[in-house]
Amino acid sequence: MMCDLVTGATGFIGSHLARALLSEGRQVRILARSASDPGGLKALGAEVVTGDITYPVCLPRALEGVTRVFHCAARVADWGTWKDFRLANIEGVENMLAAALEAKVQRFVHLSTTDVYGFPDRPGDENLPFVPRGWPYGDTKIEGERKVWEYHREHGLPVTVLRPANVYGVGSRSFVLEIGQLLEKGNMIHLGRGRPSAGLCSVHNLVTCILLAASKPQGAGQAYNVTDGSDLSWREFVSALARKAQLPEPKVTLPRGFAYAAGWVLENLKSPSRGDRRPLLTRMAVEIFSSNQAFGIDKARRELGYCPEGSAVDEMAAMASWLRAEVC
């Protein structure tokens, strides 16, 4: 039986993807660090290999007999040291690419992000250029994706890149839980006066698109933006989540320019290398919550048959229930 390897399977997106693959009857192997807890996936039938993408010596065993790699592991945050981001998002990616090439996998699916476009604040498709912004997450994701395309061009590795925007759903700690914690403490604010599209992407829609891209020959050598295709704004999302979870709604709205300047000041008062906690506001967070992120998904619709179902409103009750259990 053909075997799929999922990295980052104990994280939010990777765990949903691994479960979907198992439900299809696929043989699934996950690469998990010793400190991770893969118990739920192991109980569902996943094979667990202990290892880390930053240690190349463990990767040949993880890739033995693997036909498809789903690389979901990454450091995702708006705060942290450059060293940590480079290790996970550049060096870790190159380690996986080299091991996949040696193992002669049939497809390497790499999870990137629309952050590589640098928040242009306008709709666009996959032809938008990469724009570094001087922040560790987006800039290292750019370099990591460049490594993917290098292995495709120079070594013939069959790759597919997915660029989701802002992924939400039950289990989302970077968006849903973080927003919930800020709401619960009364620290959540609205940014900007308008209501631009937040580029929201249900984890279920993302997994559907990943599976389509991995299974279709035309997906090889291509990149695809992935969202729900809705125009829901962060203001609408946050307010609806607060009401559903019975948490106080934000009472303060900051202009985008002022918030960005405040984020710059707060970032410069702290240092992740000293172990300082994340400031209340960062420039990357301001861009995420105030930029128009209506990135086009026509290519995924046309080439993969991707048809997103539902919106954040449809999943609000489930997210609110999970959130209440986490923050209360």
C-alpha positions as CSV (number, residue, x, y, z in Angstrom):
1,M,0.0,0.0,0.0
2,M,1.2,3.5,-0.8
3,C,2.3,5.5,2.2
4,D,1.8,9.2,3.0
5,L,4.1,11.1,5.3
6,V,2.7,14.1,7.2
7,T,5.0,16.5,9.1
8,G,3.5,18.8,11.7
9,A,0.7,16.2,12.2
10,T,0.4,17.0,15.9
11,G,-0.4,20.6,15.0
12,F,-3.6,22.2,13.9
13,I,-3.6,21.8,10.1
14,G,-1.5,18.7,10.0
15,S,-3.7,16.8,12.5
16,H,-6.8,17.6,10.4
17,L,-5.0,16.5,7.2
18,A,-3.7,13.2,8.8
19,R,-7.3,12.3,10.0
20,A,-8.7,13.0,6.5
21,L,-6.0,10.8,4.9
22,L,-6.8,8.0,7.4
23,S,-10.5,8.3,6.7
24,E,-9.7,7.7,3.0
25,G,-8.0,4.4,3.9
26,R,-4.5,5.7,3.2
27,Q,-1.5,4.3,5.1
28,V,-0.3,7.4,7.0
29,R,3.0,7.9,8.7
30,I,3.6,11.0,10.9
31,L,6.9,12.5,11.9
32,A,6.6,13.7,15.5
33,R,9.0,15.1,18.0
34,S,9.5,13.2,21.2
35,A,7.8,16.0,23.2
36,S,4.7,15.8,21.0
37,D,1.6,13.8,21.7
38,P,0.4,11.8,18.7
39,G,-1.7,9.5,20.7
40,G,-5.0,10.3,19.0
41,L,-3.6,9.8,15.5
42,K,-1.8,6.6,16.6
43,A,-5.1,5.2,17.9
44,L,-6.7,5.9,14.5
45,G,-4.0,3.8,12.8
46,A,-1.2,6.3,11.9
47,E,2.3,5.0,12.1
48,V,4.5,7.3,14.3
49,V,8.2,7.9,13.6
50,T,9.9,10.0,16.3
51,G,12.1,12.7,14.7
52,D,12.4,16.3,13.8
53,I,12.7,18.1,10.4
54,T,15.7,20.0,11.8
55,Y,17.7,16.7,12.3
56,P,18.4,15.2,8.8
57,V,19.7,11.9,10.2
58,C,16.2,10.8,11.2
59,L,14.5,11.6,7.9
60,P,15.5,8.6,5.7
61,R,13.7,6.2,8.1
62,A,10.7,8.5,8.1
63,L,10.6,8.5,4.3
64,E,11.2,4.8,3.6
65,G,8.5,3.6,1.3
66,V,6.7,6.9,1.2
67,T,5.1,8.0,-2.1
68,R,3.7,11.4,-1.0
69,V,5.0,14.0,1.5
70,F,2.7,16.5,3.1
71,H,4.9,19.1,4.7
72,C,2.9,21.0,7.2
73,A,5.5,21.5,9.9
74,A,6.6,25.2,10.4
75,R,7.1,27.8,13.0
76,V,4.0,30.0,12.8
77,A,3.9,33.2,15.0
78,D,4.3,36.9,14.8
79,W,7.0,36.9,17.5
80,G,10.2,35.0,18.1
81,T,13.9,34.8,17.2
82,W,15.1,34.8,13.6
83,K,17.2,31.7,14.5
84,D,14.1,29.7,15.5
85,F,12.2,30.7,12.4
86,R,15.1,30.0,10.0
87,L,15.7,26.6,11.6
88,A,12.1,25.4,11.1
89,N,11.0,27.3,7.9
90,I,14.2,27.2,5.8
91,E,16.6,24.6,7.1
92,G,13.8,22.2,8.0
93,V,12.3,22.6,4.6
94,E,15.5,21.9,2.8
95,N,16.2,18.9,4.9
96,M,12.8,17.5,4.0
97,L,13.3,18.3,0.3
98,A,16.7,16.5,0.2
99,A,15.3,13.4,1.9
100,A,12.2,13.4,-0.4
101,L,14.5,13.6,-3.4
102,E,16.6,10.7,-2.2
103,A,13.5,8.7,-1.4
104,K,12.1,9.4,-4.9
105,V,8.7,10.4,-3.7
106,Q,5.9,10.9,-6.3
107,R,4.7,14.2,-4.8
108,F,6.0,16.8,-2.3
109,V,3.1,19.0,-1.1
110,H,4.4,22.1,0.7
111,L,2.2,24.2,2.9
112,S,3.2,27.9,2.4
113,T,1.1,31.0,3.1
114,T,-0.3,34.1,1.4
115,D,1.9,36.1,3.8
116,V,4.7,35.6,1.2
117,Y,3.0,38.3,-0.8
118,G,3.8,40.8,1.9
119,F,0.2,42.0,2.6
120,P,-0.3,44.0,-0.6
121,D,-3.8,45.1,0.7
122,R,-5.5,44.3,-2.6
123,P,-6.9,41.2,-4.3
124,G,-4.4,39.2,-6.3
125,D,-3.7,35.8,-7.7
126,E,-0.7,33.4,-7.6
127,N,1.4,35.7,-9.8
128,L,1.8,38.3,-7.1
129,P,5.5,38.7,-6.3
130,F,7.1,37.6,-3.0
131,V,7.6,40.7,-0.8
132,P,9.8,40.4,2.3
133,R,8.6,42.7,5.2
134,G,11.5,42.2,7.6
135,W,9.5,39.9,9.9
136,P,10.7,36.4,10.7
137,Y,7.6,34.4,9.8
138,G,6.8,35.8,6.3
139,D,10.4,36.2,5.3
140,T,11.5,32.7,6.2
141,K,8.4,31.2,4.5
142,I,9.5,33.1,1.4
143,E,12.9,31.5,1.6
144,G,11.5,28.1,2.4
145,E,9.2,28.2,-0.6
146,R,12.1,29.3,-2.8
147,K,13.9,26.1,-1.7
148,V,10.9,24.1,-2.9
149,W,10.9,25.7,-6.3
150,E,14.7,25.2,-6.6
151,Y,14.4,21.5,-6.0
152,H,11.6,21.3,-8.6
153,R,13.6,23.2,-11.2
154,E,17.1,21.8,-10.6
155,H,16.3,18.3,-9.5
156,G,12.9,17.5,-11.0
157,L,11.2,16.9,-7.6
158,P,7.4,16.9,-8.2
159,V,6.1,19.6,-5.9
160,T,2.8,21.3,-5.3
161,V,2.6,24.5,-3.1
162,L,-0.6,25.6,-1.2
163,R,-0.8,29.1,0.0
164,P,-3.7,29.4,2.5
165,A,-4.6,32.8,3.9
166,N,-5.9,32.8,7.5
167,V,-6.9,29.3,8.6
168,Y,-9.5,28.9,11.3
169,G,-11.5,26.0,12.9
170,V,-11.7,24.0,16.1
171,G,-8.2,23.6,17.4
172,S,-6.9,26.8,15.9
173,R,-4.6,28.2,18.7
174,S,-3.0,30.9,16.6
175,F,-6.3,32.6,15.6
176,V,-9.3,31.3,17.4
177,L,-7.8,30.6,20.8
178,E,-5.6,33.7,20.8
179,I,-8.6,35.9,19.8
180,G,-10.7,34.2,22.5
181,Q,-8.1,34.9,25.2
182,L,-7.9,38.5,24.3
183,L,-11.7,38.8,24.3
184,E,-11.9,37.1,27.7
185,K,-9.4,39.6,29.1
186,G,-11.0,42.6,27.4
187,N,-7.8,43.3,25.4
188,M,-9.1,42.6,21.9
189,I,-9.4,45.6,19.6
190,H,-10.7,46.3,16.1
191,L,-8.1,47.6,13.6
192,G,-8.9,50.0,10.7
193,R,-12.1,51.7,9.8
194,G,-13.1,49.6,6.9
195,R,-14.2,46.0,6.5
196,P,-11.7,44.4,4.1
197,S,-11.9,40.6,3.5
198,A,-9.9,38.7,6.1
199,G,-9.1,36.0,3.6
200,L,-10.5,33.4,6.0
201,C,-10.0,29.7,5.2
202,S,-11.7,26.9,7.0
203,V,-9.3,24.1,7.9
204,H,-11.8,21.7,6.3
205,N,-11.7,23.6,3.0
206,L,-7.9,23.7,3.1
207,V,-7.6,20.0,3.7
208,T,-10.0,19.4,0.8
209,C,-7.8,21.5,-1.5
210,I,-4.6,19.8,-0.3
211,L,-6.0,16.4,-1.1
212,L,-7.2,17.5,-4.5
213,A,-3.8,19.1,-5.3
214,A,-1.9,15.9,-4.3
215,S,-4.1,13.6,-6.3
216,K,-4.3,15.4,-9.6
217,P,-1.4,15.3,-12.1
218,Q,-2.0,18.9,-13.2
219,G,-1.2,20.0,-9.6
220,A,2.5,19.1,-10.0
221,G,4.7,22.2,-10.4
222,Q,1.9,24.5,-9.4
223,A,1.0,26.9,-6.5
224,Y,-2.5,27.6,-5.4
225,N,-4.0,30.2,-3.1
226,V,-6.6,28.8,-0.7
227,T,-9.5,30.6,1.1
228,D,-13.2,30.2,1.6
229,G,-13.8,32.6,-1.2
230,S,-15.9,34.8,1.2
231,D,-15.7,38.5,2.0
232,L,-16.1,38.1,5.7
233,S,-14.0,40.7,7.6
234,W,-12.1,40.2,10.8
235,R,-14.5,42.7,12.5
236,E,-17.4,40.5,11.6
237,F,-15.6,37.3,12.5
238,V,-14.4,38.5,15.9
239,S,-17.8,40.0,16.9
240,A,-19.7,36.9,15.9
241,L,-17.2,34.7,17.8
242,A,-17.5,36.9,20.9
243,R,-21.3,36.8,20.8
244,K,-21.4,33.0,20.3
245,A,-18.9,32.3,23.0
246,Q,-20.6,34.8,25.3
247,L,-17.4,36.9,25.6
248,P,-17.2,40.7,25.7
249,E,-17.0,42.3,22.2
250,P,-14.2,44.7,21.4
251,K,-15.0,48.3,22.4
252,V,-12.0,50.1,20.9
253,T,-11.1,50.6,17.2
254,L,-7.6,51.9,16.3
255,P,-6.8,53.5,12.9
256,R,-4.5,51.2,10.9
257,G,-1.6,53.7,10.7
258,F,-1.6,54.5,14.4
259,A,-1.8,50.8,15.3
260,Y,1.1,50.0,13.0
261,A,3.3,52.7,14.6
262,A,2.3,51.5,18.0
263,G,3.3,47.9,17.0
264,W,6.7,49.2,15.9
265,V,7.3,50.9,19.2
266,L,6.1,48.0,21.3
267,E,8.3,45.6,19.3
268,N,11.3,47.7,19.9
269,L,10.7,47.8,23.6
270,K,11.0,44.0,23.8
271,S,13.3,41.4,22.4
272,P,12.5,37.7,21.7
273,S,16.2,36.9,22.1
274,R,16.0,38.0,25.8
275,G,12.9,35.8,26.2
276,D,10.6,38.8,26.4
277,R,6.9,37.9,26.0
278,R,5.1,38.9,22.9
279,P,4.0,42.6,22.9
280,L,0.3,43.3,23.0
281,L,0.5,44.5,19.4
282,T,2.9,43.7,16.5
283,R,3.2,45.1,13.0
284,M,2.5,41.7,11.5
285,A,-0.7,41.4,13.6
286,V,-1.8,44.8,12.4
287,E,-1.4,43.8,8.8
288,I,-3.2,40.5,9.3
289,F,-6.2,42.1,10.9
290,S,-6.5,45.2,8.7
291,S,-5.3,44.3,5.2
292,N,-7.5,43.2,2.4
293,Q,-6.6,39.5,1.9
294,A,-9.1,38.5,-0.8
295,F,-6.5,36.5,-2.7
296,G,-8.0,34.9,-5.8
297,I,-8.7,31.1,-5.8
298,D,-9.9,30.9,-9.4
299,K,-6.8,28.8,-10.3
300,A,-7.6,26.1,-7.7
301,R,-11.3,26.1,-8.8
302,R,-10.3,25.7,-12.4
303,E,-7.4,23.3,-12.3
304,L,-8.3,21.2,-9.2
305,G,-12.1,21.4,-9.1
306,Y,-11.8,23.1,-5.6
307,C,-15.2,24.2,-4.4
308,P,-15.1,25.7,-0.9
309,E,-18.1,24.8,1.3
310,G,-19.6,27.0,4.0
311,S,-18.0,29.9,5.8
312,A,-16.8,30.9,9.3
313,V,-20.4,31.6,10.2
314,D,-21.3,28.0,9.7
315,E,-18.5,26.8,12.1
316,M,-19.0,29.5,14.7
317,A,-21.0,27.4,17.1
318,A,-18.4,24.6,17.1
319,M,-15.5,27.1,17.5
320,A,-17.3,28.9,20.3
321,S,-17.9,25.7,22.2
322,W,-14.3,24.6,21.9
323,L,-13.1,28.1,22.8
324,R,-15.3,28.2,26.0
325,A,-13.7,25.0,27.1
326,E,-10.2,26.4,26.6
327,V,-10.5,29.8,28.2
328,C,-13.1,29.3,30.9
